[in-house]
């Protein structure tokens, strides 16, 4: 397991999240401009397509990092976010089709609303996994990056929850919170030039080697050379003191 590889995956993740954050901010601005100048909506759609592409790249970074670290939270993020986004999109499309093209749209709208709720919950759980990862594996990153990762994931999680309430201004607040969260998560791009942090491993018990203390070599009297029992204070031959 290489700390350098983990740094590279999260550095790429950060750079791509930075692009997503900028494009999401521009998309939000374009939405308001589109109220007065409708061609701006087309630009917003282009931004949305690019955001989807970059999110697919981000998912690849998270998936590879999760496999290398064998981390369940990262591995759970990918399917939850991906399926949550797809289900939510299908739900939004169902609501739009029902309201625009059907004379009796309520069944289609009801199905769409249920799908939107399921999708938002999955995305909420996905960002919860990301937040949990940064909080429980803070030792993998510099302190500021792990803190920004945790805070950014939390903001995205709250934004996903607010997506359940598709009414102005709560939906706009949710989008703004996600954009701020994206920028915080983007701080991991600074890992590209940072020294690799040691991968956490449980400390192995160390065996303390003990050497037997050799007994004093006072087996013979230094005065007369007679044999002396270990621990004796006086020589049995000449009576000299044994130190």
PyMOL commands that set and color helices and strands:
alter all, ss='L'
color gray80, all
select helices_A, chain A and resi 3-34+40-69+72-101+106-136+138-140+143-162+170-193
alter helices_A, ss='H'
color red, helices_A
deselect
rebuild
show_as cartoon
